[in-house]
Amino acid sequence: MTDLIQVDQKRRIFYLSNQKISYIFRVMPRMNKLEHIYFGDKISSHRTIENTIQTSFAWGEKRIVGDDNSSLSKLMQEYPEYGTSDYRMPAFEIDYPTGDSISNFEYVGYKIIDGALEIKNLPHVRYKNDECQTLIISLKDQYSDLELSLNYTIDLNNASIIKNATIKNNGKKIYNLENIKSNCLDIPNEQFELITLNGNWAREKHVNRESIHQGIKEISSSRGASGHVHDPFIALVNPETTQSSGVAYGISTIYSGNHKETVELDSYGVVRILTGINDEHFKWELKAGESFTTPQSILTFSSNGLNQMSQTFHNLIRDHLIEFKWKDVKPPVLINNWEATYFDFNESKIIDLATKAATLGCDLFVLDDGWFAQRNGEKGSLGDWRVNFDKLPHGLDFISQKIHALGMDFGLWFEPEAVSDDTPIFKEHPEWIIGVKNKSYSLGRNEYLLDFSNPKVIDNIFGQMDKILSSTKIEYLKWDMNRNITEPYSNYLNSDQQGEFFHRYILGVYDLYERLLKKYPKLLIESCASGGGRFDLGMLYYAPQTWGSDDTDAYERHQIQAGESYVYPLRSIGTHVSVSPNHQTGRITSLQSRGNVALFGTFGYEMNLLDLSSEEQAEVKRQIKLKKKYDELITHGNFYRLNTRLEGTDAWMVTSVNQKQALVCYFKGLSHPNMGYDQVRLDGLDTKTKYTINDSYDLYGDELMKIGLPVRFSSQKTKKSDFESSLFEIKAN
């Protein structure tokens, strides 16, 4: 295959390049440390880098006596260690048997392989051997038998580098890892601003942008999950960077547990970015002969704004993270009974709702919480995955057969990690509950959490789920997780292993996913954690779509989905049309606007379709027809967040790869009198092609991108409403 990685053997310089980006670093003379040189737009490997190597004098402690250029305090590094003349945050820290944490890992060699590394027990990028190359750098510790491998994967097409690390104990002593990150990136500061995706339950992934100053900015999760509050993604951008122009470095980690993203600006104008597992409450015992591998971090670069950064993430996720079998499968239009019935349902209600859904054009019926044991509310029965025959007297298989007879697939809700105190598993195995015996337990949604670091727990839950899945025809599974970890303690692990608990817990979650998918490879899983509480790249490795938020309000969802689109492709974002007034916000929005927002995702319904008027039923049929018309575009197209002119407005666009088709959605918040009109500059079109808009008028691509798409509001004589939206269907003549 094409050589994506070149090595200057004499100067020990490593060049990773494709047609879009270059990533360059070298082995520093005498110190044998790795110095970072460049990450950005593609440059040729000229074999000369004198203008980029930092060799000037730095005030500070020197690694080599008499060498004024040997202080690490100023240099950009690839994977800095703790305590050796660099006072910035380290990429890793090891506790030695002597009680100190001083390492000296030096370069010993490299290897280049075709393809990407397959990481056991962790989600990772998937490539064929002719699609990418991987550089493996070996470092050896001067003071121990520990060896570090730094792994870099670059592919043919994407402006991205995949990085992670493995540390192996080749000796006989035991060492404790106190911190080990997936990625370190040192780059010169360009007055960078930091973009993060923040929020809470029902308002996940709101976009925050702020300047950075000398010192440290940090986001993290210590909840046992990636969390509602901070997504494991950051971007550094120039002050002038917009959606369509300017520099953007975007980084996200393929991990679903505790994470930390650190940005440190030093006194020499260098920015250090560290991403990976949260080192707080983390300690890993590395025994003789054992190794530890970090999750992979994805680094992207764009010189054409945030949309290009997002499209790099989208392409990589669709092509190389989500399992290949789902790549061309369009998400089914589903109806979920949750907001239609909550816990108050029976067999006839479910069949009636499913019958109506089938007549309107839905593909999948999902039976949510309340189908098992004695579950009639938010208290009780979790962990007892047996059919509730009081509600479903003929059992699940009967419901499944009825739904399949209507021409729809059948889906089922589980919350595998949770347990209630009235269940056999809780009473028979109190040691399987997370928490310390004889100390208090915090409850969330009236439930406890099972210790997924314990293989016996996973065996039990898999056995219960397998019994349901093997006896009923089920095509879809909604995996929910409705509370985070408190009182983190495993009765399975030894007292000196409790620092391993959080990581082992998420490895257990991954293990259950693996076991289910191995036995039921056609099962479509949608991950959920009270909405977006575990919406991350790790989950997408197993489940190609994630419930975007428990907030189904169209206006709130427009903000949430905009933030999610910074990293996640549309086909991965679970979106539903729900009732108005909305159950979470009480907001009133039109059925049309609710449908327009949900169209830019997997699309489905979460409302009582039996309550719809004939006009509303006609609108639902129209929406489903529109969704299926644009399935290919939403699944594979390029997504753009557009700039609008008027305050309180926003617009999205998705364009086909061949530039023949596009769909634009324009949003308006609160209605105001005499608003005038907007002209939204589009993106991703061919400048010389004539396009027809809504089958009513024609404009050329350059007109639409340079002048804009005209958007007019309702006239004074027509009815206006808050939170209006408009769709524009665009096709090449």
Summary of the structure (lengths in Angstrom):
residues: 733
radius of gyration: 26.8
end to end distance: 39.0
largest distance: 86.1
contacts: 2582
relative contact order: 0.09
helix: 22%
strand: 31%
